[in-house]
């Protein structure tokens, strides 16, 4: 199952599509009770053809009820985010690696967090700002 089909099946939504000559982006935002907010998933595909490969997959959780506070990340929440966003394109051991790395790097200073880690098949960027946690997976 493709990533976008997995998302539409899981959340029973139609993805918004934005496309120009070089890039196609598919995304949706859904209620996300696991984090008491909203989850936006997006996939950027570069190239042309009927099924270009994903180059960047985003997973952004936002909880506006936090005001200017940072979201508390737990193992269960990070596991859920990684699975909900990337299960269709990652192996179980890769999801475990990502979760462990996120939890080891999730302590924001006054400016938040902005870190990137290379893995075997992709790199993951973690960004944490008040009320928002963003994970981006980029293919190597």
C-alpha positions as CSV (number, residue, x, y, z in Angstrom):
1,X,0.0,0.0,0.0
2,X,1.3,3.4,-0.9
3,X,1.8,6.1,1.8
4,X,-1.0,8.3,0.6
5,X,-3.4,5.3,0.3
6,X,-2.5,4.3,3.8
7,X,-3.3,7.8,5.1
8,X,-6.6,8.1,3.2
9,X,-7.7,4.6,4.4
10,X,-6.6,5.3,8.0
11,X,-8.3,8.7,8.4
12,X,-11.0,8.3,5.8
13,X,-10.1,11.6,4.1
14,X,-9.3,12.9,0.7
15,X,-5.8,14.5,0.5
16,X,-5.4,18.0,-0.8
17,X,-3.1,18.1,-3.8
18,X,-0.9,21.0,-4.9
19,X,1.2,20.5,-8.0
20,X,3.4,22.5,-10.2
21,X,5.9,21.4,-13.0
22,X,8.5,20.0,-10.6
23,X,6.8,19.2,-7.3
24,X,3.6,17.6,-6.1
25,X,2.4,17.9,-2.5
26,X,-0.4,15.9,-0.9
27,X,-1.6,16.7,2.6
28,X,-4.4,16.6,5.1
29,X,-5.0,17.8,8.6
30,X,-7.0,15.6,11.0
31,X,-8.1,15.7,14.7
32,X,-5.4,13.9,16.7
33,X,-6.6,12.9,20.1
34,X,-3.2,11.2,20.9
35,X,-1.8,14.7,21.3
36,X,-5.0,16.6,22.1
37,X,-4.7,18.6,18.9
38,X,-4.3,18.3,15.1
39,X,-2.0,16.3,13.0
40,X,-1.0,17.4,9.5
41,X,0.6,14.8,7.3
42,X,2.2,15.8,3.9
43,X,4.2,14.1,1.2
44,X,6.3,16.0,-1.3
45,X,7.0,14.2,-4.5
46,X,9.6,15.5,-7.0
47,X,9.8,14.6,-10.6
48,X,7.2,13.8,-13.2
49,X,5.3,10.7,-14.2
50,X,2.4,8.9,-12.8
51,X,3.9,7.9,-9.4
52,X,7.0,10.1,-8.5
53,X,8.9,9.0,-5.4
54,X,8.4,10.8,-2.1
55,X,11.2,13.1,-1.3
56,X,10.0,14.6,2.0
57,X,7.3,13.3,4.3
58,X,6.1,15.6,7.0
59,X,4.3,14.9,10.3
60,X,3.3,17.9,12.3
61,X,1.3,17.8,15.6
62,X,-0.1,21.1,16.9
63,X,-1.9,21.6,20.2
64,X,-3.1,25.2,20.4
65,X,-4.4,24.7,24.0
66,X,-0.7,24.8,25.2
67,X,-0.3,28.5,24.5
68,X,3.4,29.3,24.5
69,X,4.3,26.0,26.2
70,X,6.1,23.1,24.7
71,X,4.4,19.7,24.1
72,X,5.4,16.9,26.5
73,X,6.6,14.0,24.4
74,X,6.1,10.5,25.7
75,X,7.3,7.3,24.2
76,X,3.6,6.3,23.5
77,X,3.0,9.6,21.7
78,X,6.2,9.5,19.6
79,X,5.5,5.8,18.7
80,X,2.0,6.8,17.6
81,X,3.2,9.7,15.5
82,X,5.9,7.8,13.8
83,X,3.5,4.9,13.1
84,X,0.6,7.0,11.9
85,X,2.8,9.1,9.6
86,X,5.4,6.6,8.3
87,X,4.3,3.0,8.9
88,X,3.7,2.5,5.2
89,X,7.2,3.5,4.2
90,X,9.4,2.3,7.1
91,X,10.2,-1.0,8.7
92,X,9.4,-1.7,12.4
93,X,13.1,-1.5,13.3
94,X,13.4,1.9,11.6
95,X,10.4,3.3,13.5
96,X,12.0,2.1,16.7
97,X,15.2,3.9,15.8
98,X,13.4,7.1,15.0
99,X,11.4,7.0,18.2
100,X,14.5,6.4,20.4
101,X,16.3,9.2,18.6
102,X,13.4,11.7,19.0
103,X,13.1,10.9,22.7
104,X,16.8,11.4,23.2
105,X,16.7,14.8,21.5
106,X,13.4,16.2,22.6
107,X,14.5,18.6,25.4
108,X,13.9,22.1,24.1
109,X,15.9,25.1,25.2
110,X,14.3,28.6,25.1
111,X,14.4,28.5,21.3
112,X,13.0,24.9,21.0
113,X,14.7,22.1,19.1
114,X,15.9,21.8,15.5
115,X,18.0,18.7,15.0
116,X,18.6,16.3,12.1
117,X,19.8,12.7,12.2
118,X,20.9,10.5,9.3
119,X,19.7,6.9,9.2
120,X,20.5,4.2,6.6
121,X,17.7,5.0,4.1
122,X,16.7,8.5,5.1
123,X,17.3,11.5,7.4
124,X,14.9,12.7,10.0
125,X,14.5,16.3,11.2
126,X,12.9,17.1,14.5
127,X,11.6,20.6,15.2
128,X,10.0,21.6,18.4
129,X,8.4,25.0,19.0
130,X,5.8,26.1,21.5
131,X,2.7,23.9,20.9
132,X,4.1,22.2,17.8
133,X,6.2,19.1,17.2
134,X,7.3,18.5,13.6
135,X,9.0,15.4,12.2
136,X,10.3,15.4,8.6
137,X,11.6,12.3,6.8
138,X,13.8,12.9,3.7
139,X,14.9,10.1,1.5
140,X,18.7,9.7,1.1
